[in-house]
Amino acid sequence: MNLNHFKEGMDFIQKWEGGYVNNPNDPGGETNFGISKRSHPELDIKNLTLMDAAAIYLNDYWNKAGCSDIPYPGNIAVFDTAVNCGVSRAITWHRKAATIGDFLKTREDHYIRLARDPQFRVFFKGWMRRLQDLRKLVEIGIEKTRSV
C-alpha cells in the first residue's frame, strides 16, 4: 500500500467532511470527520478523534474498496466515492467505468438523481463542488504520473 496515496485521500476527504455535525436532513445522522453514527452505531461520534477516524477510513473504505490495487489517482477518486456514496457503489462504478472520467460522470449522475428528492436537494451544491474539486485532483494526479 502506498501510504502517501492514502494520506492524500485523507487530506481530500477531511477538506470536505470536516468535524462534528448533526444535520437532521442527513440520513447518516450524527457525523464527525465524515464518520456517521448510522454506519458506526457503536462509536461515540461526538468524541471521535481524527486518528480513530483515519483507522476507520483505512479499514472500512480504502481497504474494502481495493484502493491499494487501483492506480493513482484513480485510487483517490474511488476512496472518496466510497466515503461519500458507499463502498459497494464505488466498487461497482469503478468496475463498469472505462475511464476515470466515466467513473466520475457516474457519480455526478448519482447526485443528480438524489437531488430529485427534496430531503437531499440541500446537499446538491456541496456534492457538486466536492466532485469538481475531485476532478481537479485527478487531473493534477494524471499530470504528475505523466511527468515521472
PyMOL CGO cylinders between C-alpha atoms (Angstrom):
from pymol import cmd
from pymol.cgo import CYLINDER

trace = [
    CYLINDER, 0.00, 0.00, 0.00, 1.22, 3.48, -0.83, 0.3, 1, 1, 1, 1, 1, 1,
    CYLINDER, 1.22, 3.48, -0.83, 0.70, 5.43, 2.39, 0.3, 1, 1, 1, 1, 1, 1,
    CYLINDER, 0.70, 5.43, 2.39, 1.25, 8.71, 0.54, 0.3, 1, 1, 1, 1, 1, 1,
    CYLINDER, 1.25, 8.71, 0.54, -1.81, 7.98, -1.60, 0.3, 1, 1, 1, 1, 1, 1,
    CYLINDER, -1.81, 7.98, -1.60, -3.91, 7.12, 1.46, 0.3, 1, 1, 1, 1, 1, 1,
    CYLINDER, -3.91, 7.12, 1.46, -2.71, 10.32, 3.18, 0.3, 1, 1, 1, 1, 1, 1,
    CYLINDER, -2.71, 10.32, 3.18, -3.56, 12.38, 0.08, 0.3, 1, 1, 1, 1, 1, 1,
    CYLINDER, -3.56, 12.38, 0.08, -7.01, 10.80, 0.04, 0.3, 1, 1, 1, 1, 1, 1,
    CYLINDER, -7.01, 10.80, 0.04, -7.46, 11.51, 3.76, 0.3, 1, 1, 1, 1, 1, 1,
    CYLINDER, -7.46, 11.51, 3.76, -6.44, 15.14, 3.26, 0.3, 1, 1, 1, 1, 1, 1,
    CYLINDER, -6.44, 15.14, 3.26, -9.01, 15.48, 0.48, 0.3, 1, 1, 1, 1, 1, 1,
    CYLINDER, -9.01, 15.48, 0.48, -11.76, 13.83, 2.49, 0.3, 1, 1, 1, 1, 1, 1,
    CYLINDER, -11.76, 13.83, 2.49, -11.09, 15.95, 5.58, 0.3, 1, 1, 1, 1, 1, 1,
    CYLINDER, -11.09, 15.95, 5.58, -11.26, 19.09, 3.46, 0.3, 1, 1, 1, 1, 1, 1,
    CYLINDER, -11.26, 19.09, 3.46, -14.85, 18.15, 2.63, 0.3, 1, 1, 1, 1, 1, 1,
    CYLINDER, -14.85, 18.15, 2.63, -16.03, 16.20, 5.67, 0.3, 1, 1, 1, 1, 1, 1,
    CYLINDER, -16.03, 16.20, 5.67, -14.78, 18.49, 8.43, 0.3, 1, 1, 1, 1, 1, 1,
    CYLINDER, -14.78, 18.49, 8.43, -15.64, 17.99, 12.08, 0.3, 1, 1, 1, 1, 1, 1,
    CYLINDER, -15.64, 17.99, 12.08, -18.73, 17.26, 14.12, 0.3, 1, 1, 1, 1, 1, 1,
    CYLINDER, -18.73, 17.26, 14.12, -22.19, 17.87, 12.65, 0.3, 1, 1, 1, 1, 1, 1,
    CYLINDER, -22.19, 17.87, 12.65, -25.66, 16.59, 13.38, 0.3, 1, 1, 1, 1, 1, 1,
    CYLINDER, -25.66, 16.59, 13.38, -27.77, 17.68, 10.41, 0.3, 1, 1, 1, 1, 1, 1,
    CYLINDER, -27.77, 17.68, 10.41, -31.36, 16.40, 10.66, 0.3, 1, 1, 1, 1, 1, 1,
    CYLINDER, -31.36, 16.40, 10.66, -31.52, 16.12, 6.85, 0.3, 1, 1, 1, 1, 1, 1,
    CYLINDER, -31.52, 16.12, 6.85, -28.51, 13.80, 6.71, 0.3, 1, 1, 1, 1, 1, 1,
    CYLINDER, -28.51, 13.80, 6.71, -29.61, 10.15, 6.80, 0.3, 1, 1, 1, 1, 1, 1,
    CYLINDER, -29.61, 10.15, 6.80, -26.23, 9.28, 8.33, 0.3, 1, 1, 1, 1, 1, 1,
    CYLINDER, -26.23, 9.28, 8.33, -27.23, 11.23, 11.41, 0.3, 1, 1, 1, 1, 1, 1,
    CYLINDER, -27.23, 11.23, 11.41, -24.58, 12.44, 13.78, 0.3, 1, 1, 1, 1, 1, 1,
    CYLINDER, -24.58, 12.44, 13.78, -21.23, 12.67, 11.97, 0.3, 1, 1, 1, 1, 1, 1,
    CYLINDER, -21.23, 12.67, 11.97, -17.64, 13.53, 12.90, 0.3, 1, 1, 1, 1, 1, 1,
    CYLINDER, -17.64, 13.53, 12.90, -14.74, 13.64, 10.40, 0.3, 1, 1, 1, 1, 1, 1,
    CYLINDER, -14.74, 13.64, 10.40, -17.22, 12.10, 7.97, 0.3, 1, 1, 1, 1, 1, 1,
    CYLINDER, -17.22, 12.10, 7.97, -17.80, 9.02, 10.14, 0.3, 1, 1, 1, 1, 1, 1,
    CYLINDER, -17.80, 9.02, 10.14, -21.53, 8.60, 10.72, 0.3, 1, 1, 1, 1, 1, 1,
    CYLINDER, -21.53, 8.60, 10.72, -23.46, 7.20, 13.66, 0.3, 1, 1, 1, 1, 1, 1,
    CYLINDER, -23.46, 7.20, 13.66, -25.61, 5.24, 11.21, 0.3, 1, 1, 1, 1, 1, 1,
    CYLINDER, -25.61, 5.24, 11.21, -22.58, 3.37, 9.88, 0.3, 1, 1, 1, 1, 1, 1,
    CYLINDER, -22.58, 3.37, 9.88, -20.92, 3.06, 13.28, 0.3, 1, 1, 1, 1, 1, 1,
    CYLINDER, -20.92, 3.06, 13.28, -23.62, 2.96, 15.99, 0.3, 1, 1, 1, 1, 1, 1,
    CYLINDER, -23.62, 2.96, 15.99, -21.10, 1.56, 18.49, 0.3, 1, 1, 1, 1, 1, 1,
    CYLINDER, -21.10, 1.56, 18.49, -18.98, 4.75, 18.42, 0.3, 1, 1, 1, 1, 1, 1,
    CYLINDER, -18.98, 4.75, 18.42, -19.14, 7.90, 20.50, 0.3, 1, 1, 1, 1, 1, 1,
    CYLINDER, -19.14, 7.90, 20.50, -19.23, 10.07, 17.38, 0.3, 1, 1, 1, 1, 1, 1,
    CYLINDER, -19.23, 10.07, 17.38, -19.02, 13.40, 19.14, 0.3, 1, 1, 1, 1, 1, 1,
    CYLINDER, -19.02, 13.40, 19.14, -15.71, 12.44, 20.82, 0.3, 1, 1, 1, 1, 1, 1,
    CYLINDER, -15.71, 12.44, 20.82, -14.19, 10.59, 17.85, 0.3, 1, 1, 1, 1, 1, 1,
    CYLINDER, -14.19, 10.59, 17.85, -10.57, 11.58, 17.20, 0.3, 1, 1, 1, 1, 1, 1,
    CYLINDER, -10.57, 11.58, 17.20, -9.04, 12.14, 13.79, 0.3, 1, 1, 1, 1, 1, 1,
    CYLINDER, -9.04, 12.14, 13.79, -6.68, 9.21, 14.45, 0.3, 1, 1, 1, 1, 1, 1,
    CYLINDER, -6.68, 9.21, 14.45, -9.67, 6.93, 15.13, 0.3, 1, 1, 1, 1, 1, 1,
    CYLINDER, -9.67, 6.93, 15.13, -11.40, 8.23, 12.01, 0.3, 1, 1, 1, 1, 1, 1,
    CYLINDER, -11.40, 8.23, 12.01, -8.27, 7.55, 9.91, 0.3, 1, 1, 1, 1, 1, 1,
    CYLINDER, -8.27, 7.55, 9.91, -8.19, 3.94, 11.13, 0.3, 1, 1, 1, 1, 1, 1,
    CYLINDER, -8.19, 3.94, 11.13, -11.85, 3.54, 10.14, 0.3, 1, 1, 1, 1, 1, 1,
    CYLINDER, -11.85, 3.54, 10.14, -11.21, 5.10, 6.74, 0.3, 1, 1, 1, 1, 1, 1,
    CYLINDER, -11.21, 5.10, 6.74, -8.26, 2.78, 6.13, 0.3, 1, 1, 1, 1, 1, 1,
    CYLINDER, -8.26, 2.78, 6.13, -10.09, -0.42, 7.15, 0.3, 1, 1, 1, 1, 1, 1,
    CYLINDER, -10.09, -0.42, 7.15, -13.67, 0.28, 6.12, 0.3, 1, 1, 1, 1, 1, 1,
    CYLINDER, -13.67, 0.28, 6.12, -13.20, 2.35, 2.97, 0.3, 1, 1, 1, 1, 1, 1,
    CYLINDER, -13.20, 2.35, 2.97, -9.66, 2.29, 1.48, 0.3, 1, 1, 1, 1, 1, 1,
    CYLINDER, -9.66, 2.29, 1.48, -9.10, -1.44, 2.03, 0.3, 1, 1, 1, 1, 1, 1,
    CYLINDER, -9.10, -1.44, 2.03, -12.66, -2.59, 1.34, 0.3, 1, 1, 1, 1, 1, 1,
    CYLINDER, -12.66, -2.59, 1.34, -12.81, -0.62, -1.92, 0.3, 1, 1, 1, 1, 1, 1,
    CYLINDER, -12.81, -0.62, -1.92, -9.48, -2.13, -3.00, 0.3, 1, 1, 1, 1, 1, 1,
    CYLINDER, -9.48, -2.13, -3.00, -7.81, 1.25, -3.38, 0.3, 1, 1, 1, 1, 1, 1,
    CYLINDER, -7.81, 1.25, -3.38, -4.30, -0.15, -2.93, 0.3, 1, 1, 1, 1, 1, 1,
    CYLINDER, -4.30, -0.15, -2.93, -4.80, -2.11, -6.16, 0.3, 1, 1, 1, 1, 1, 1,
    CYLINDER, -4.80, -2.11, -6.16, -6.06, 0.86, -8.20, 0.3, 1, 1, 1, 1, 1, 1,
    CYLINDER, -6.06, 0.86, -8.20, -3.52, 3.07, -9.98, 0.3, 1, 1, 1, 1, 1, 1,
    CYLINDER, -3.52, 3.07, -9.98, -3.09, 6.65, -8.80, 0.3, 1, 1, 1, 1, 1, 1,
    CYLINDER, -3.09, 6.65, -8.80, -5.03, 8.98, -9.00, 0.3, 1, 1, 1, 1, 1, 1,
    CYLINDER, -5.03, 8.98, -9.00, -8.00, 6.68, -9.58, 0.3, 1, 1, 1, 1, 1, 1,
    CYLINDER, -8.00, 6.68, -9.58, -7.47, 5.22, -6.12, 0.3, 1, 1, 1, 1, 1, 1,
    CYLINDER, -7.47, 5.22, -6.12, -8.14, 8.64, -4.57, 0.3, 1, 1, 1, 1, 1, 1,
    CYLINDER, -8.14, 8.64, -4.57, -11.33, 9.03, -6.63, 0.3, 1, 1, 1, 1, 1, 1,
    CYLINDER, -11.33, 9.03, -6.63, -12.58, 5.56, -5.64, 0.3, 1, 1, 1, 1, 1, 1,
    CYLINDER, -12.58, 5.56, -5.64, -11.68, 6.18, -1.99, 0.3, 1, 1, 1, 1, 1, 1,
    CYLINDER, -11.68, 6.18, -1.99, -13.59, 9.47, -1.83, 0.3, 1, 1, 1, 1, 1, 1,
    CYLINDER, -13.59, 9.47, -1.83, -16.52, 7.91, -3.66, 0.3, 1, 1, 1, 1, 1, 1,
    CYLINDER, -16.52, 7.91, -3.66, -16.58, 5.01, -1.20, 0.3, 1, 1, 1, 1, 1, 1,
    CYLINDER, -16.58, 5.01, -1.20, -16.72, 7.51, 1.65, 0.3, 1, 1, 1, 1, 1, 1,
    CYLINDER, -16.72, 7.51, 1.65, -19.36, 9.75, 0.10, 0.3, 1, 1, 1, 1, 1, 1,
    CYLINDER, -19.36, 9.75, 0.10, -21.51, 7.25, -1.82, 0.3, 1, 1, 1, 1, 1, 1,
    CYLINDER, -21.51, 7.25, -1.82, -20.75, 3.88, -0.25, 0.3, 1, 1, 1, 1, 1, 1,
    CYLINDER, -20.75, 3.88, -0.25, -18.14, 1.20, -0.80, 0.3, 1, 1, 1, 1, 1, 1,
    CYLINDER, -18.14, 1.20, -0.80, -20.32, -1.09, -2.90, 0.3, 1, 1, 1, 1, 1, 1,
    CYLINDER, -20.32, -1.09, -2.90, -21.28, 1.74, -5.27, 0.3, 1, 1, 1, 1, 1, 1,
    CYLINDER, -21.28, 1.74, -5.27, -17.65, 2.81, -5.60, 0.3, 1, 1, 1, 1, 1, 1,
    CYLINDER, -17.65, 2.81, -5.60, -16.55, -0.74, -6.44, 0.3, 1, 1, 1, 1, 1, 1,
    CYLINDER, -16.55, -0.74, -6.44, -19.40, -1.31, -8.92, 0.3, 1, 1, 1, 1, 1, 1,
    CYLINDER, -19.40, -1.31, -8.92, -18.95, 2.05, -10.66, 0.3, 1, 1, 1, 1, 1, 1,
    CYLINDER, -18.95, 2.05, -10.66, -15.19, 1.53, -10.90, 0.3, 1, 1, 1, 1, 1, 1,
    CYLINDER, -15.19, 1.53, -10.90, -15.59, -1.94, -12.43, 0.3, 1, 1, 1, 1, 1, 1,
    CYLINDER, -15.59, -1.94, -12.43, -18.08, -0.65, -15.02, 0.3, 1, 1, 1, 1, 1, 1,
    CYLINDER, -18.08, -0.65, -15.02, -16.21, 2.56, -15.95, 0.3, 1, 1, 1, 1, 1, 1,
    CYLINDER, -16.21, 2.56, -15.95, -13.92, 2.53, -18.97, 0.3, 1, 1, 1, 1, 1, 1,
    CYLINDER, -13.92, 2.53, -18.97, -12.09, 5.64, -17.73, 0.3, 1, 1, 1, 1, 1, 1,
    CYLINDER, -12.09, 5.64, -17.73, -11.78, 7.69, -14.56, 0.3, 1, 1, 1, 1, 1, 1,
    CYLINDER, -11.78, 7.69, -14.56, -13.86, 10.35, -16.36, 0.3, 1, 1, 1, 1, 1, 1,
    CYLINDER, -13.86, 10.35, -16.36, -16.67, 7.81, -16.85, 0.3, 1, 1, 1, 1, 1, 1,
    CYLINDER, -16.67, 7.81, -16.85, -16.40, 6.86, -13.18, 0.3, 1, 1, 1, 1, 1, 1,
    CYLINDER, -16.40, 6.86, -13.18, -16.76, 10.48, -12.05, 0.3, 1, 1, 1, 1, 1, 1,
    CYLINDER, -16.76, 10.48, -12.05, -19.65, 11.06, -14.50, 0.3, 1, 1, 1, 1, 1, 1,
    CYLINDER, -19.65, 11.06, -14.50, -21.48, 8.11, -12.93, 0.3, 1, 1, 1, 1, 1, 1,
    CYLINDER, -21.48, 8.11, -12.93, -21.03, 9.74, -9.53, 0.3, 1, 1, 1, 1, 1, 1,
    CYLINDER, -21.03, 9.74, -9.53, -22.37, 13.03, -10.90, 0.3, 1, 1, 1, 1, 1, 1,
    CYLINDER, -22.37, 13.03, -10.90, -25.42, 11.27, -12.35, 0.3, 1, 1, 1, 1, 1, 1,
    CYLINDER, -25.42, 11.27, -12.35, -26.00, 9.66, -8.94, 0.3, 1, 1, 1, 1, 1, 1,
    CYLINDER, -26.00, 9.66, -8.94, -26.05, 13.09, -7.29, 0.3, 1, 1, 1, 1, 1, 1,
    CYLINDER, -26.05, 13.09, -7.29, -28.47, 14.42, -9.91, 0.3, 1, 1, 1, 1, 1, 1,
    CYLINDER, -28.47, 14.42, -9.91, -30.85, 11.52, -9.20, 0.3, 1, 1, 1, 1, 1, 1,
    CYLINDER, -30.85, 11.52, -9.20, -30.58, 12.04, -5.43, 0.3, 1, 1, 1, 1, 1, 1,
    CYLINDER, -30.58, 12.04, -5.43, -31.27, 15.76, -5.77, 0.3, 1, 1, 1, 1, 1, 1,
    CYLINDER, -31.27, 15.76, -5.77, -34.74, 14.99, -7.12, 0.3, 1, 1, 1, 1, 1, 1,
    CYLINDER, -34.74, 14.99, -7.12, -35.65, 14.13, -3.52, 0.3, 1, 1, 1, 1, 1, 1,
    CYLINDER, -35.65, 14.13, -3.52, -36.25, 17.34, -1.52, 0.3, 1, 1, 1, 1, 1, 1,
    CYLINDER, -36.25, 17.34, -1.52, -34.51, 15.81, 1.52, 0.3, 1, 1, 1, 1, 1, 1,
    CYLINDER, -34.51, 15.81, 1.52, -31.24, 15.62, -0.44, 0.3, 1, 1, 1, 1, 1, 1,
    CYLINDER, -31.24, 15.62, -0.44, -31.57, 18.73, -2.60, 0.3, 1, 1, 1, 1, 1, 1,
    CYLINDER, -31.57, 18.73, -2.60, -29.96, 20.82, 0.14, 0.3, 1, 1, 1, 1, 1, 1,
    CYLINDER, -29.96, 20.82, 0.14, -26.71, 18.82, -0.30, 0.3, 1, 1, 1, 1, 1, 1,
    CYLINDER, -26.71, 18.82, -0.30, -26.54, 19.02, -4.11, 0.3, 1, 1, 1, 1, 1, 1,
    CYLINDER, -26.54, 19.02, -4.11, -24.36, 22.15, -4.49, 0.3, 1, 1, 1, 1, 1, 1,
    CYLINDER, -24.36, 22.15, -4.49, -21.87, 20.84, -1.93, 0.3, 1, 1, 1, 1, 1, 1,
    CYLINDER, -21.87, 20.84, -1.93, -21.73, 17.45, -3.64, 0.3, 1, 1, 1, 1, 1, 1,
    CYLINDER, -21.73, 17.45, -3.64, -21.05, 19.10, -6.99, 0.3, 1, 1, 1, 1, 1, 1,
    CYLINDER, -21.05, 19.10, -6.99, -18.33, 21.36, -5.54, 0.3, 1, 1, 1, 1, 1, 1,
    CYLINDER, -18.33, 21.36, -5.54, -16.69, 18.32, -3.96, 0.3, 1, 1, 1, 1, 1, 1,
    CYLINDER, -16.69, 18.32, -3.96, -16.88, 16.42, -7.24, 0.3, 1, 1, 1, 1, 1, 1,
    CYLINDER, -16.88, 16.42, -7.24, -15.37, 19.35, -9.14, 0.3, 1, 1, 1, 1, 1, 1,
    CYLINDER, -15.37, 19.35, -9.14, -12.54, 19.52, -6.61, 0.3, 1, 1, 1, 1, 1, 1,
    CYLINDER, -12.54, 19.52, -6.61, -12.00, 15.76, -7.02, 0.3, 1, 1, 1, 1, 1, 1,
    CYLINDER, -12.00, 15.76, -7.02, -11.85, 16.16, -10.80, 0.3, 1, 1, 1, 1, 1, 1,
    CYLINDER, -11.85, 16.16, -10.80, -9.11, 18.78, -10.34, 0.3, 1, 1, 1, 1, 1, 1,
    CYLINDER, -9.11, 18.78, -10.34, -7.19, 16.45, -8.02, 0.3, 1, 1, 1, 1, 1, 1,
    CYLINDER, -7.19, 16.45, -8.02, -7.46, 13.65, -10.60, 0.3, 1, 1, 1, 1, 1, 1,
    CYLINDER, -7.46, 13.65, -10.60, -6.27, 15.94, -13.43, 0.3, 1, 1, 1, 1, 1, 1,
    CYLINDER, -6.27, 15.94, -13.43, -3.27, 17.05, -11.35, 0.3, 1, 1, 1, 1, 1, 1,
    CYLINDER, -3.27, 17.05, -11.35, -2.55, 13.43, -10.43, 0.3, 1, 1, 1, 1, 1, 1,
    CYLINDER, -2.55, 13.43, -10.43, -2.63, 12.36, -14.06, 0.3, 1, 1, 1, 1, 1, 1,
    CYLINDER, -2.63, 12.36, -14.06, -0.18, 15.12, -14.92, 0.3, 1, 1, 1, 1, 1, 1,
    CYLINDER, -0.18, 15.12, -14.92, 2.10, 14.01, -12.07, 0.3, 1, 1, 1, 1, 1, 1,
    CYLINDER, 2.10, 14.01, -12.07, 2.17, 10.43, -13.34, 0.3, 1, 1, 1, 1, 1, 1,
    CYLINDER, 2.17, 10.43, -13.34, 2.93, 11.59, -16.91, 0.3, 1, 1, 1, 1, 1, 1,
    CYLINDER, 2.93, 11.59, -16.91, 5.94, 13.61, -15.77, 0.3, 1, 1, 1, 1, 1, 1,
    CYLINDER, 5.94, 13.61, -15.77, 7.51, 10.73, -13.84, 0.3, 1, 1, 1, 1, 1, 1,
]
cmd.load_cgo(trace, "trace")
